[in-house]
């Protein structure tokens, strides 16, 4: 299979690298062309000039983009994927709204199947090919893509229908961002009480509240500025806005999620947008002078 990959950001680069290492014939595209050229020099793959060019030379096009707006331009623009002799599969692996996935399914040319397949796992999981993939299709419909998913992830859960992957990812991220806010508050409490941050985190990691995310993000919670950003406050706010809108549309009460969203919005307004979401600890600490 000829694979096209779009979106060479923090997650996209290691995902595309793992596809190349698995032996797939890879072509890449990125909005910032210099990133695509640098990646191609490293891996030895081709670079497409436009999304349309990517689609015309590939059997499967995978995108790992930031939001609905960037995905819409990539797929539906004048030089977008759907303006081409489209590929057999278009796989959307970024965190998107269910409405956007439905729009892509409706707009896809005959012969092109759109599958939402967002992932759970941070940059290290992407590098180690240990992502959880949530595929909005049946296992039978996704059989052709299984080798690609296996090259990028540790497990693929097939959720049966288009859009289900997007919804499941939003639900998972609501848990993650809610936990991020709660941990930030808990550490603010222990900070104010004079308990050393390292000791406080030792207890949290050994407690009933422990979760894998806390362990691999520990260095960021203790000092986010000393480490590379893995997921920004702005992206967390975007996720929670989409999830709050989905909850409203479904008639689901979402009080904790709305409070998490309110805190993220305020932190972003105070200049935390480009910092790692672990910086919510610093934000909460400043909220409690």
Beta strands, then each sheet from edge to edge (+ up, - down):
strand 1: 2-6
strand 2: 25-29
strand 3: 46-47
strand 4: 60-63
strand 5: 89-92
strand 6: 113-120
strand 7: 131-135
strand 8: 153-158
sheet 1: 3+ 2+ 1+ 4+ 5+ 6+ 7- 8-
end
